[in-house]
Amino acid sequence: MSFEWQTEEEYNWDEEPAPAPEKPKRRRPRWLWLLLLIPLLLAAGGWVAYRQVNQRVEVVAERTQEEILASHKLMQTAAANRDSDLFISFLSGREPDWAFGLEEAVGQGMLLDKPHLGLIWQPRSSDDELTVQNVSPDLAAAEVVYDHTYLVPVGNGVTETVPLRHTDVYRLGPNKWLLAPPEGDFWGEMLVHHGHLLHLTYPERDKEVARRLAVDLDEKLMQACTTLGLACADDLAINLLLSTNPETLTAVYEADTPSFNLTDVRLPAPTLVGVPINEAGYQALLRGYGSQVVAALVGASTDYECCRYVHLYQALLDRELFALGLRPWPLTPEMMGEVAKRPFSLATLDPFWGVDQGTRRVEDVVPIYAMVEFVATQFAETPLAELQTLINHFPNQAAADWLLEAAAGKALNGRLDTPLELQLALYRYITEQGAGAVTAVPDQKLLALCTSNDRQILFHYDPTGGDLVQMRQQGQKYAGMIALPDDSGVAVIEFNDPEQLEPHTFVWQNSREWSLPNPHDSPESSLEPVAVSENGRFLLLRQSGNNATPFTIMPLNNCLNQGVCTPNALLGQPVWSPSGEQMLMVMPINGSAQWDTGLLFVGNGEGDELVYRAEGSVPFWLDEETIAYSPNGRTINTQPITGSIPETLFSTLDLISTLATVDQPSAGAVIIDHLLPFPDDPDLLLVVTADPMGQAGQSFLFSYRLSTQEPVLLAVLDTQRRDVERLYSVSPNGRFLAITSFDGFTWQRYLYDLVGHKLKALFETQNVPQTQQQLLDWSADGQWLLLARDGYFWLVALDGSGEERPLFIGDGYCGTAVWYNGL
């Protein structure tokens, strides 16, 4: 940037000489009479000349005032627009340091706004407040006196407006009026006031307001020492200079200013800031200066070293200034509500934690401010200054470590002495304080599997009361679980290593545990809970190990009531009828196609009395008497369980013919991936198609009416990803279809509203679960979907609002959660 400051030149006005009075013509007659008229004529001529001179002076003075105000308005416009180039073109360069300070203030937007002093400039609506005063006799210098209105936040979203009076000095330059540094007599002598803690130096011009500030600021410093728990030494003093140098307009004593904790503080004099003209203005000025000197006092008393954990320190400092009435607390209920809508744990603070770089936007570090408010309100017996001091004593730590070190014991009276307890208390506080964050949840509890100290822990959690109980204290490194019928308990598998399983499978209900025997008594063999039959009688388990059949079932009543938890092997994968009293079993065929074609058998609910009926994929029960399946992936056949000849219901060509011509994929790029019953309408099916080779990346959701044989496209589920596997689940209230999409690397979860016909992508994760049940569970009332997502739990409202809110965040990674109605 090129500096174009101009130096004023002496400027003399060229006055036109007054016209000489005309001499009366001498007349020969009556000369004595004419001689008597001469004095009168001379007096009249002088009066006319004097009047003409005054008129010229008045015109010049008026024009001078207009030119001064024109320059002033341009300067104000440049300052409002942060236009440094325009501003310095009207700036005197007589004193370079003075000019540079103003130019910096304009560039930073702090010539008009004084955010560090709590003053937000409001543009004037008129020029009535502008006056030109103290014009020099040679019309080469003058002062412009004007009032600015400032918006002052006072807390809780309330603001007030205050006027402050400003005085600028202008001098005539070579071709225009320039904003110029005042002469020495403008400021007067520098005076000193000595208080208990404050030593104030100020210019004589601001004597009236400075003397009052000296007393009040001294009281604020002494109040800070007593109420904030500061270690104020006997010889501690804050030396405050109210400077006449404009460079102090940008002096901000915040935690990211390396020199902020020095006891020598320089701030702009009131004339530079604006002189109060009423009590409201004075109080605003007192709070502004007070926040700065107390910030310096806190830094000096706590020995804070800039800029370690700067966000935490600044939040603590803002809370202390709030306690002294010097600054409103910037954290609003709306901000707290936004925090409550996101996964929040002590670990989420870490990205803000070790960054030694300040920000004056609270919005950027809201979680830090939320934690500070929690500590300040819940454990007020511990001074925040003590926590600030501990920042230097515990370097290189996480947020949880600092909070435990700083707040456990004395601060929390031993009530919350683990990260998990702190986390729960903190999250409860945030959700309670957040505007609109607390939403009614089902009258159900949760069972959650979380990793703690490299072991799986089963927790019992109350989402409404926030109570957390560790139900099963010892586990292995990995685990998964599914809910039992009526959310009465869980079936769990745990193991230490994915390759060398050493598995343990058990059923847990009301703090009682029943272990399932290892089918082959081998560390490599396992029983993984997969699903529960439609009637709740059987637990389906996937079996692994040498020479193991793929699935087994276990009668739940025998296990829970009699303690007999012996699984029975199945020859294939079962599909129970709507009543659960019959089974359609798929026996795999070696070398089958990608859509898992197998031999289809029909038997009873235990998998006995099997009778071969067909060969195909996507087996489905239309009703208790009729099965449906795809013999080739592209047609759906129906067949009575008595073994009659199958009939073709529809084909993929029937489905894709409903699409627009430009959207139709090739016939080979569409197979039938899944069939589901449409809730509360037995005449309607849900049909999902997919690309068998994952090349086109297209998947469609259709409805198909059996009575009219009419397909209707409901949604394009995915047009961007090459998914090769999908899993499906319908909500108990029949309104939503959950779709889990897996491309071999990433799981994606979709939620389709069957009533509103809207598709919502819930999340994606590379954390591969063993079963889809480990990713979601529907509440008993069908109003909430519970998700496990990358170590967090989420509730998704199923009322059409699409509301999402996180639940309990545990001490470690939480991979599975289910609803629970037990004790």
URQUI-V417969 format. One record per residue. N is the residue number from 1. RES is the residue in one small letter. OMEGA is omega in degrees with one decimal (NA if undefined). Layout:
N:RES:OMEGA + N:RES:OMEGA
//
This chain:
1:m:179.0 + 2:s:179.8 + 3:f:-177.8 + 4:e:178.9 + 5:w:-178.2 + 6:q:176.5 + 7:t:-177.8 + 8:e:175.5 + 9:e:174.3 + 10:e:-175.7 + 11:y:179.0 + 12:n:177.1 + 13:w:175.7 + 14:d:-178.2 + 15:e:174.7 + 16:e:-179.0 + 17:p:178.5 + 18:a:-179.5 + 19:p:178.8 + 20:a:178.8 + 21:p:179.6 + 22:e:177.0 + 23:k:178.8 + 24:p:177.8 + 25:k:-179.9 + 26:r:176.5 + 27:r:-177.0 + 28:r:-179.6 + 29:p:175.2 + 30:r:-175.5 + 31:w:179.0 + 32:l:179.2 + 33:w:178.2 + 34:l:178.8 + 35:l:178.5 + 36:l:-178.7 + 37:l:-175.8 + 38:i:-179.4 + 39:p:-179.4 + 40:l:178.7 + 41:l:177.9 + 42:l:-179.3 + 43:a:180.0 + 44:a:178.6 + 45:g:178.4 + 46:g:-179.2 + 47:w:177.9 + 48:v:179.2 + 49:a:-179.4 + 50:y:-179.1 + 51:r:178.7 + 52:q:178.4 + 53:v:180.0 + 54:n:178.4 + 55:q:178.2 + 56:r:179.2 + 57:v:179.8 + 58:e:178.1 + 59:v:179.4 + 60:v:-179.4 + 61:a:179.9 + 62:e:178.0 + 63:r:177.8 + 64:t:179.8 + 65:q:179.0 + 66:e:-179.4 + 67:e:178.8 + 68:i:-179.1 + 69:l:177.6 + 70:a:176.8 + 71:s:-178.0 + 72:h:-179.4 + 73:k:177.2 + 74:l:177.9 + 75:m:179.6 + 76:q:177.4 + 77:t:178.6 + 78:a:179.3 + 79:a:-179.9 + 80:a:-178.4 + 81:n:-176.5 + 82:r:-179.4 + 83:d:-176.2 + 84:s:-178.4 + 85:d:178.4 + 86:l:-175.5 + 87:f:-175.5 + 88:i:176.8 + 89:s:176.3 + 90:f:-174.8 + 91:l:177.6 + 92:s:177.4 + 93:g:-178.1 + 94:r:178.5 + 95:e:-173.9 + 96:p:-179.2 + 97:d:177.7 + 98:w:-178.7 + 99:a:-179.4 + 100:f:178.4 + 101:g:178.1 + 102:l:-179.6 + 103:e:175.8 + 104:e:179.9 + 105:a:177.9 + 106:v:-179.1 + 107:g:-179.7 + 108:q:179.6 + 109:g:-175.2 + 110:m:173.5 + 111:l:177.2 + 112:l:176.4 + 113:d:173.9 + 114:k:-173.2 + 115:p:-179.4 + 116:h:175.7 + 117:l:177.8 + 118:g:-177.2 + 119:l:179.9 + 120:i:-174.4 + 121:w:175.7 + 122:q:-178.3 + 123:p:178.4 + 124:r:175.5 + 125:s:179.5 + 126:s:-179.8 + 127:d:-174.9 + 128:d:-175.2 + 129:e:-175.6 + 130:l:172.8 + 131:t:174.5 + 132:v:-175.2 + 133:q:173.3 + 134:n:175.2 + 135:v:-178.0 + 136:s:-179.0 + 137:p:-178.8 + 138:d:178.4 + 139:l:-178.7 + 140:a:-179.5 + 141:a:179.7 + 142:a:176.8 + 143:e:173.6 + 144:v:-179.8 + 145:v:-176.3 + 146:y:179.1 + 147:d:171.0 + 148:h:175.7 + 149:t:-178.0 + 150:y:172.8 + 151:l:-175.9 + 152:v:175.4 + 153:p:179.2 + 154:v:175.8 + 155:g:178.7 + 156:n:178.8 + 157:g:-178.7 + 158:v:176.9 + 159:t:172.6 + 160:e:178.2 + 161:t:179.9 + 162:v:175.7 + 163:p:172.9 + 164:l:-175.3 + 165:r:-177.8 + 166:h:176.0 + 167:t:176.7 + 168:d:179.0 + 169:v:177.5 + 170:y:174.9 + 171:r:-177.1 + 172:l:176.2 + 173:g:-178.3 + 174:p:-176.6 + 175:n:178.9 + 176:k:179.1 + 177:w:-175.6 + 178:l:171.0 + 179:l:-169.0 + 180:a:176.1 + 181:p:179.0 + 182:p:174.0 + 183:e:-177.0 + 184:g:-177.9 + 185:d:175.6 + 186:f:-177.6 + 187:w:-175.2 + 188:g:-179.1 + 189:e:173.5 + 190:m:-177.2 + 191:l:-175.7 + 192:v:174.2 + 193:h:-179.6 + 194:h:175.3 + 195:g:179.5 + 196:h:180.0 + 197:l:-175.0 + 198:l:170.6 + 199:h:-171.2 + 200:l:173.2 + 201:t:-172.0 + 202:y:179.1 + 203:p:-177.7 + 204:e:-178.7 + 205:r:-176.9 + 206:d:-173.6 + 207:k:-173.3 + 208:e:-177.9 + 209:v:-177.0 + 210:a:179.3 + 211:r:177.9 + 212:r:177.4 + 213:l:-178.5 + 214:a:-178.9 + 215:v:-175.2 + 216:d:178.7 + 217:l:177.2 + 218:d:177.8 + 219:e:178.8 + 220:k:178.1 + 221:l:178.3 + 222:m:176.6 + 223:q:178.4 + 224:a:-179.7 + 225:c:-174.6 + 226:t:-173.2 + 227:t:-179.3 + 228:l:-180.0 + 229:g:-180.0 + 230:l:175.9 + 231:a:-177.2 + 232:c:-179.5 + 233:a:-177.6 + 234:d:-177.8 + 235:d:-179.9 + 236:l:177.5 + 237:a:174.8 + 238:i:178.9 + 239:n:-177.2 + 240:l:174.9 + 241:l:171.1 + 242:l:-167.0 + 243:s:174.2 + 244:t:-178.4 + 245:n:-178.3 + 246:p:179.4 + 247:e:179.1 + 248:t:176.4 + 249:l:-179.8 + 250:t:179.3 + 251:a:-178.9 + 252:v:-178.8 + 253:y:177.8 + 254:e:-172.6 + 255:a:-179.9 + 256:d:175.3 + 257:t:-173.6 + 258:p:-176.2 + 259:s:-171.1 + 260:f:-174.9 + 261:n:174.7 + 262:l:-179.2 + 263:t:175.2 + 264:d:-173.5 + 265:v:176.1 + 266:r:178.7 + 267:l:-178.9 + 268:p:177.1 + 269:a:-179.5 + 270:p:179.8 + 271:t:176.9 + 272:l:-179.5 + 273:v:-172.9 + 274:g:-176.9 + 275:v:179.7 + 276:p:178.3 + 277:i:172.3 + 278:n:-175.6 + 279:e:178.6 + 280:a:177.7 + 281:g:179.2 + 282:y:-179.2 + 283:q:176.6 + 284:a:178.6 + 285:l:178.2 + 286:l:179.4 + 287:r:179.6 + 288:g:177.7 + 289:y:-177.5 + 290:g:179.9 + 291:s:-179.0 + 292:q:-178.3 + 293:v:176.9 + 294:v:175.6 + 295:a:177.3 + 296:a:179.6 + 297:l:179.8 + 298:v:179.1 + 299:g:179.9 + 300:a:-175.2 + 301:s:-178.7 + 302:t:-179.2 + 303:d:-179.0 + 304:y:179.3 + 305:e:179.2 + 306:c:7.0 + 307:c:-177.1 + 308:r:-179.8 + 309:y:-169.2 + 310:v:-178.0 + 311:h:177.6 + 312:l:-178.9 + 313:y:-178.6 + 314:q:178.6 + 315:a:176.9 + 316:l:179.1 + 317:l:178.5 + 318:d:178.7 + 319:r:177.9 + 320:e:178.0 + 321:l:175.6 + 322:f:-179.8 + 323:a:179.7 + 324:l:-179.4 + 325:g:-177.0 + 326:l:-176.6 + 327:r:177.1 + 328:p:177.1 + 329:w:-169.9 + 330:p:-176.9 + 331:l:-177.1 + 332:t:174.6 + 333:p:178.6 + 334:e:176.6 + 335:m:179.6 + 336:m:177.7 + 337:g:177.7 + 338:e:176.8 + 339:v:-177.7 + 340:a:-179.9 + 341:k:-178.7 + 342:r:173.4 + 343:p:-176.1 + 344:f:175.0 + 345:s:176.9 + 346:l:179.4 + 347:a:-179.9 + 348:t:177.2 + 349:l:-171.8 + 350:d:178.3 + 351:p:178.3 + 352:f:-160.3 + 353:w:-172.2 + 354:g:-178.0 + 355:v:-179.6 + 356:d:179.7 + 357:q:-171.7 + 358:g:171.3 + 359:t:178.3 + 360:r:175.0 + 361:r:179.3 + 362:v:-178.6 + 363:e:-177.9 + 364:d:-175.4 + 365:v:-177.2 + 366:v:-179.9 + 367:p:178.0 + 368:i:179.8 + 369:y:177.5 + 370:a:179.3 + 371:m:179.8 + 372:v:177.4 + 373:e:177.8 + 374:f:-179.4 + 375:v:-175.3 + 376:a:-176.6 + 377:t:-176.3 + 378:q:-176.3 + 379:f:-173.8 + 380:a:-178.2 + 381:e:178.6 + 382:t:178.1 + 383:p:178.2 + 384:l:178.4 + 385:a:177.7 + 386:e:178.1 + 387:l:176.1 + 388:q:178.8 + 389:t:-178.5 + 390:l:179.3 + 391:i:-179.0 + 392:n:-175.7 + 393:h:-176.9 + 394:f:-179.7 + 395:p:172.6 + 396:n:179.8 + 397:q:176.6 + 398:a:-179.0 + 399:a:-179.6 + 400:a:179.5 + 401:d:-178.7 + 402:w:-176.9 + 403:l:177.2 + 404:l:-179.1 + 405:e:-173.8 + 406:a:-169.9 + 407:a:178.8 + 408:a:179.9 + 409:g:-174.5 + 410:k:-175.1 + 411:a:-176.3 + 412:l:178.7 + 413:n:177.5 + 414:g:-175.9 + 415:r:-179.0 + 416:l:-172.5 + 417:d:172.5 + 418:t:178.0 + 419:p:-178.7 + 420:l:178.9 + 421:e:176.1 + 422:l:-178.6 + 423:q:-177.9 + 424:l:179.1 + 425:a:179.6 + 426:l:-179.0 + 427:y:177.5 + 428:r:-180.0 + 429:y:-178.0 + 430:i:-178.6 + 431:t:177.7 + 432:e:-176.8 + 433:q:-176.2 + 434:g:-179.8 + 435:a:177.6 + 436:g:-176.4 + 437:a:-176.5 + 438:v:179.9 + 439:t:-180.0 + 440:a:178.7 + 441:v:-179.0 + 442:p:177.8 + 443:d:179.4 + 444:q:175.0 + 445:k:177.8 + 446:l:163.9 + 447:l:-174.2 + 448:a:173.8 + 449:l:-179.4 + 450:c:177.3 + 451:t:176.4 + 452:s:-178.0 + 453:n:175.7 + 454:d:177.4 + 455:r:178.7 + 456:q:178.3 + 457:i:175.6 + 458:l:-178.3 + 459:f:170.6 + 460:h:-172.5 + 461:y:175.7 + 462:d:-175.8 + 463:p:179.7 + 464:t:-179.4 + 465:g:179.1 + 466:g:-178.8 + 467:d:179.8 + 468:l:-179.7 + 469:v:177.6 + 470:q:-172.8 + 471:m:-178.2 + 472:r:-166.6 + 473:q:-176.7 + 474:q:178.4 + 475:g:178.8 + 476:q:-169.3 + 477:k:-178.2 + 478:y:-179.6 + 479:a:172.6 + 480:g:-178.1 + 481:m:172.4 + 482:i:-178.8 + 483:a:173.3 + 484:l:179.4 + 485:p:179.5 + 486:d:179.5 + 487:d:-176.4 + 488:s:-179.0 + 489:g:-177.8 + 490:v:168.3 + 491:a:-168.6 + 492:v:166.7 + 493:i:177.0 + 494:e:-179.4 + 495:f:-174.1 + 496:n:-175.8 + 497:d:-177.5 + 498:p:-177.7 + 499:e:174.4 + 500:q:-163.1 + 501:l:-169.7 + 502:e:-168.3 + 503:p:172.5 + 504:h:-180.0 + 505:t:-178.5 + 506:f:174.0 + 507:v:-176.3 + 508:w:179.5 + 509:q:177.0 + 510:n:176.4 + 511:s:174.5 + 512:r:-173.6 + 513:e:176.7 + 514:w:-179.4 + 515:s:175.1 + 516:l:-177.7 + 517:p:174.6 + 518:n:-172.1 + 519:p:-177.1 + 520:h:178.6 + 521:d:-177.6 + 522:s:178.7 + 523:p:-179.4 + 524:e:-178.7 + 525:s:-178.5 + 526:s:172.9 + 527:l:-177.9 + 528:e:177.6 + 529:p:-175.9 + 530:v:-174.8 + 531:a:175.8 + 532:v:-179.6 + 533:s:-175.9 + 534:e:-179.1 + 535:n:176.7 + 536:g:-175.6 + 537:r:-170.2 + 538:f:170.9 + 539:l:178.3 + 540:l:-180.0 + 541:l:173.6 + 542:r:-174.8 + 543:q:176.9 + 544:s:-179.0 + 545:g:-178.5 + 546:n:176.1 + 547:n:-178.9 + 548:a:171.2 + 549:t:-170.9 + 550:p:-175.2 + 551:f:171.0 + 552:t:173.6 + 553:i:179.4 + 554:m:176.4 + 555:p:-175.7 + 556:l:-179.1 + 557:n:178.8 + 558:n:-177.5 + 559:c:-173.7 + 560:l:-174.8 + 561:n:-175.9 + 562:q:-179.9 + 563:g:178.1 + 564:v:-172.4 + 565:c:-177.4 + 566:t:178.6 + 567:p:175.2 + 568:n:-176.2 + 569:a:173.7 + 570:l:179.9 + 571:l:-179.0 + 572:g:-179.7 + 573:q:-176.0 + 574:p:169.4 + 575:v:-176.3 + 576:w:175.3 + 577:s:-178.6 + 578:p:178.6 + 579:s:-176.3 + 580:g:-176.9 + 581:e:178.0 + 582:q:-176.3 + 583:m:169.0 + 584:l:-173.7 + 585:m:178.8 + 586:v:176.5 + 587:m:-174.6 + 588:p:175.7 + 589:i:178.8 + 590:n:179.8 + 591:g:-178.9 + 592:s:179.9 + 593:a:-173.1 + 594:q:-179.6 + 595:w:169.7 + 596:d:173.3 + 597:t:179.0 + 598:g:175.2 + 599:l:-174.7 + 600:l:178.9 + 601:f:176.0 + 602:v:178.8 + 603:g:178.8 + 604:n:-174.8 + 605:g:178.3 + 606:e:-178.4 + 607:g:177.7 + 608:d:177.6 + 609:e:-176.1 + 610:l:177.6 + 611:v:179.4 + 612:y:179.8 + 613:r:-176.4 + 614:a:173.3 + 615:e:-178.5 + 616:g:-177.1 + 617:s:-177.9 + 618:v:-180.0 + 619:p:-171.5 + 620:f:175.4 + 621:w:172.5 + 622:l:174.4 + 623:d:-176.7 + 624:e:-176.2 + 625:e:-172.0 + 626:t:175.6 + 627:i:175.3 + 628:a:-179.8 + 629:y:176.9 + 630:s:179.8 + 631:p:-174.7 + 632:n:-179.1 + 633:g:-174.2 + 634:r:173.6 + 635:t:175.4 + 636:i:175.9 + 637:n:171.3 + 638:t:-176.8 + 639:q:174.0 + 640:p:-177.8 + 641:i:176.9 + 642:t:174.0 + 643:g:178.6 + 644:s:-178.9 + 645:i:179.6 + 646:p:175.8 + 647:e:178.2 + 648:t:179.8 + 649:l:176.3 + 650:f:179.1 + 651:s:177.5 + 652:t:176.5 + 653:l:176.2 + 654:d:-177.8 + 655:l:-173.5 + 656:i:177.0 + 657:s:177.3 + 658:t:-179.6 + 659:l:173.3 + 660:a:-175.4 + 661:t:-177.2 + 662:v:-178.0 + 663:d:-174.8 + 664:q:173.4 + 665:p:176.5 + 666:s:-177.3 + 667:a:-178.9 + 668:g:-178.4 + 669:a:-178.2 + 670:v:170.2 + 671:i:177.7 + 672:i:-173.6 + 673:d:-176.2 + 674:h:172.9 + 675:l:177.9 + 676:l:174.3 + 677:p:175.8 + 678:f:-175.0 + 679:p:172.9 + 680:d:177.2 + 681:d:-176.9 + 682:p:-179.8 + 683:d:-173.4 + 684:l:175.9 + 685:l:167.0 + 686:l:-177.5 + 687:v:178.5 + 688:v:175.5 + 689:t:179.2 + 690:a:174.6 + 691:d:-173.5 + 692:p:-177.4 + 693:m:178.4 + 694:g:-177.2 + 695:q:-176.2 + 696:a:179.3 + 697:g:-177.5 + 698:q:176.0 + 699:s:-175.1 + 700:f:174.8 + 701:l:179.7 + 702:f:161.5 + 703:s:-179.2 + 704:y:180.0 + 705:r:-174.5 + 706:l:-174.9 + 707:s:-177.7 + 708:t:-178.4 + 709:q:-175.7 + 710:e:173.0 + 711:p:177.4 + 712:v:176.7 + 713:l:177.1 + 714:l:-175.8 + 715:a:166.0 + 716:v:-171.1 + 717:l:-178.0 + 718:d:178.4 + 719:t:-175.0 + 720:q:-171.8 + 721:r:177.2 + 722:r:-176.0 + 723:d:180.0 + 724:v:-179.8 + 725:e:176.3 + 726:r:175.7 + 727:l:-170.0 + 728:y:177.5 + 729:s:179.9 + 730:v:-178.8 + 731:s:-179.9 + 732:p:179.4 + 733:n:173.7 + 734:g:-174.6 + 735:r:-170.3 + 736:f:173.5 + 737:l:176.7 + 738:a:-176.6 + 739:i:175.7 + 740:t:-175.0 + 741:s:-176.2 + 742:f:-178.7 + 743:d:-178.0 + 744:g:180.0 + 745:f:-172.0 + 746:t:171.5 + 747:w:172.6 + 748:q:179.6 + 749:r:176.9 + 750:y:174.9 + 751:l:-178.9 + 752:y:178.6 + 753:d:-176.5 + 754:l:178.1 + 755:v:-179.9 + 756:g:178.7 + 757:h:176.4 + 758:k:178.9 + 759:l:-178.7 + 760:k:173.4 + 761:a:-176.0 + 762:l:-179.3 + 763:f:169.5 + 764:e:-178.4 + 765:t:173.7 + 766:q:176.9 + 767:n:-169.9 + 768:v:175.8 + 769:p:176.9 + 770:q:176.9 + 771:t:179.1 + 772:q:179.8 + 773:q:178.3 + 774:q:179.8 + 775:l:-177.3 + 776:l:172.3 + 777:d:-179.7 + 778:w:174.3 + 779:s:-175.9 + 780:a:-179.6 + 781:d:178.2 + 782:g:-175.4 + 783:q:-177.0 + 784:w:172.9 + 785:l:179.4 + 786:l:-177.4 + 787:l:166.0 + 788:a:-171.7 + 789:r:174.8 + 790:d:175.8 + 791:g:-179.6 + 792:y:174.8 + 793:f:-179.7 + 794:w:168.6 + 795:l:175.9 + 796:v:-179.0 + 797:a:-179.0 + 798:l:178.8 + 799:d:-178.8 + 800:g:-179.3 + 801:s:-178.3 + 802:g:-178.4 + 803:e:174.4 + 804:e:176.2 + 805:r:178.3 + 806:p:175.0 + 807:l:-177.8 + 808:f:174.0 + 809:i:-172.5 + 810:g:178.3 + 811:d:-176.9 + 812:g:-175.9 + 813:y:179.4 + 814:c:-172.7 + 815:g:-175.1 + 816:t:173.7 + 817:a:177.6 + 818:v:174.6 + 819:w:-174.1 + 820:y:179.2 + 821:n:-176.6 + 822:g:-177.7 + 823:l:NA
//
